[in-house]
Amino acid sequence: MLFDINKTNYKYREEFDEFPDIEKHTFEFTKCTCGGTEATVVSTVSRHRNFLPIVACETCGTLRANPYFTDETAAYYYRNVYGNVKRTDRSPQQLFREQRALSIVPFFSDVMDQFQTVLDYGGGAGGKTADFIEAGKELSLHEVENNYSQYAYENGIKPHAPSKRYDLVVVSHVIEHMIDPVKEMGEIIDSCCAPDGLLLVATPIIDRQRARQWLQHFHISHKYYFTEDALIGMMAGLGCTLVKQNNADSFLFRVGGAVDQEKVARHYQAGAAKTRAAIMRELKPGLKKVLSSLKFWRPQPHNQAAPRTPELSP
């Protein structure tokens, strides 16, 4: 195991209760997005020193919290807890400014002519995509937190129209929160994406970091942590073809393709191999640890004589 809640020497950003009264709510064990059930325990702790079992799938290499929220618990958490934990004292204006500083619009500079309508799905105050308006695109937002969405609507972003299909759908740092990403991403593709449209998925990619750095991502609101291959494989299973990606967190797909199960399997196998290798690199004792153990090693007494046994008769 890489991270154990019983150890006290990890570096944490903050220490606080991510889910007060958690014992009153229900959790369940789940399969991975690839359908796999075999997994290795990676961590028992979140970055905020809360108990959070994280396992690595042996089939595709995806990390996931397991057990995790039931649908009812997730609904309660996001309605009553998440905003207080993640966005305390952040006004819509402040969130918009912070998001706009991380604008994803430059990523699309070479494909701007391939879309006109954009939906930011789960985009908070809409700051990450706001620059699309200046680029002449029609931008809409789907967001469940009304105070943020209202601010976006007051600043030129349109509300999501459920009956409309968009040329580009942006799902930025949302998929890691989904209880069932395969089901939920499939629903987004079916209900929001235009035929042969574009779909951006952005999420932290764990195999672009040393395993020792993974702890910074472990938050109770995040169920999944993908490798590059596991994410591409999962989306390929939904008929999505990779168009481009960057070296950070963004993957642009074309929807509406045929599913190639052999391609999906190859990506899953590659993802599993990368995750296993990353874990083994961290668990393999380094020279410093070996020398430290030798420093305190002492030979144990050993007697090769046969042990004496009691007589069997008087």
ChimeraX attribute file (.defattr): number of C-alpha atoms within 10 A of each C-alpha:
attribute: neighborCount
match mode: 1-to-1
recipient: residues
	/A:1	13
	/A:2	16
	/A:3	19
	/A:4	18
	/A:5	17
	/A:6	10
	/A:7	9
	/A:8	8
	/A:9	8
	/A:10	11
	/A:11	11
	/A:12	12
	/A:13	9
	/A:14	9
	/A:15	11
	/A:16	12
	/A:17	14
	/A:18	21
	/A:19	16
	/A:20	10
	/A:21	8
	/A:22	12
	/A:23	8
	/A:24	7
	/A:25	14
	/A:26	14
	/A:27	16
	/A:28	10
	/A:29	12
	/A:30	18
	/A:31	15
	/A:32	26
	/A:33	21
	/A:34	20
	/A:35	11
	/A:36	15
	/A:37	14
	/A:38	12
	/A:39	20
	/A:40	15
	/A:41	17
	/A:42	21
	/A:43	22
	/A:44	20
	/A:45	22
	/A:46	25
	/A:47	23
	/A:48	20
	/A:49	24
	/A:50	18
	/A:51	17
	/A:52	23
	/A:53	21
	/A:54	26
	/A:55	24
	/A:56	27
	/A:57	26
	/A:58	21
	/A:59	21
	/A:60	32
	/A:61	33
	/A:62	29
	/A:63	26
	/A:64	27
	/A:65	27
	/A:66	21
	/A:67	17
	/A:68	22
	/A:69	22
	/A:70	16
	/A:71	15
	/A:72	11
	/A:73	16
	/A:74	21
	/A:75	12
	/A:76	14
	/A:77	20
	/A:78	15
	/A:79	13
	/A:80	12
	/A:81	16
	/A:82	17
	/A:83	14
	/A:84	13
	/A:85	14
	/A:86	11
	/A:87	11
	/A:88	9
	/A:89	11
	/A:90	13
	/A:91	14
	/A:92	20
	/A:93	14
	/A:94	13
	/A:95	19
	/A:96	22
	/A:97	16
	/A:98	15
	/A:99	19
	/A:100	18
	/A:101	11
	/A:102	13
	/A:103	17
	/A:104	21
	/A:105	15
	/A:106	12
	/A:107	15
	/A:108	15
	/A:109	10
	/A:110	8
	/A:111	10
	/A:112	15
	/A:113	8
	/A:114	12
	/A:115	15
	/A:116	15
	/A:117	18
	/A:118	26
	/A:119	29
	/A:120	27
	/A:121	21
	/A:122	19
	/A:123	26
	/A:124	24
	/A:125	33
	/A:126	31
	/A:127	24
	/A:128	23
	/A:129	25
	/A:130	25
	/A:131	17
	/A:132	21
	/A:133	14
	/A:134	8
	/A:135	12
	/A:136	11
	/A:137	15
	/A:138	17
	/A:139	24
	/A:140	26
	/A:141	27
	/A:142	19
	/A:143	20
	/A:144	14
	/A:145	15
	/A:146	11
	/A:147	13
	/A:148	19
	/A:149	23
	/A:150	18
	/A:151	18
	/A:152	25
	/A:153	15
	/A:154	9
	/A:155	12
	/A:156	13
	/A:157	24
	/A:158	18
	/A:159	17
	/A:160	19
	/A:161	13
	/A:162	9
	/A:163	8
	/A:164	13
	/A:165	20
	/A:166	27
	/A:167	19
	/A:168	25
	/A:169	27
	/A:170	24
	/A:171	21
	/A:172	21
	/A:173	17
	/A:174	16
	/A:175	23
	/A:176	19
	/A:177	18
	/A:178	17
	/A:179	20
	/A:180	18
	/A:181	19
	/A:182	17
	/A:183	12
	/A:184	13
	/A:185	18
	/A:186	16
	/A:187	12
	/A:188	14
	/A:189	22
	/A:190	14
	/A:191	14
	/A:192	24
	/A:193	24
	/A:194	19
	/A:195	15
	/A:196	14
	/A:197	20
	/A:198	26
	/A:199	28
	/A:200	21
	/A:201	21
	/A:202	21
	/A:203	22
	/A:204	20
	/A:205	21
	/A:206	22
	/A:207	20
	/A:208	16
	/A:209	11
	/A:210	12
	/A:211	19
	/A:212	14
	/A:213	10
	/A:214	20
	/A:215	19
	/A:216	13
	/A:217	15
	/A:218	25
	/A:219	18
	/A:220	23
	/A:221	22
	/A:222	19
	/A:223	23
	/A:224	27
	/A:225	27
	/A:226	24
	/A:227	26
	/A:228	24
	/A:229	24
	/A:230	28
	/A:231	25
	/A:232	23
	/A:233	30
	/A:234	22
	/A:235	23
	/A:236	24
	/A:237	22
	/A:238	21
	/A:239	18
	/A:240	24
	/A:241	21
	/A:242	17
	/A:243	13
	/A:244	13
	/A:245	16
	/A:246	10
	/A:247	8
	/A:248	11
	/A:249	16
	/A:250	20
	/A:251	22
	/A:252	22
	/A:253	24
	/A:254	21
	/A:255	22
	/A:256	18
	/A:257	14
	/A:258	12
	/A:259	15
	/A:260	13
	/A:261	12
	/A:262	11
	/A:263	14
	/A:264	22
	/A:265	20
	/A:266	14
	/A:267	23
	/A:268	27
	/A:269	18
	/A:270	18
	/A:271	27
	/A:272	21
	/A:273	15
	/A:274	20
	/A:275	23
	/A:276	15
	/A:277	14
	/A:278	18
	/A:279	18
	/A:280	13
	/A:281	14
	/A:282	14
	/A:283	13
	/A:284	9
	/A:285	10
	/A:286	10
	/A:287	9
	/A:288	9
	/A:289	11
	/A:290	10
	/A:291	11
	/A:292	10
	/A:293	11
	/A:294	10
	/A:295	9
	/A:296	7
	/A:297	9
	/A:298	8
	/A:299	5
	/A:300	6
	/A:301	5
	/A:302	6
	/A:303	7
	/A:304	5
	/A:305	6
	/A:306	6
	/A:307	7
	/A:308	6
	/A:309	6
	/A:310	7
	/A:311	6
	/A:312	5
	/A:313	4
	/A:314	4
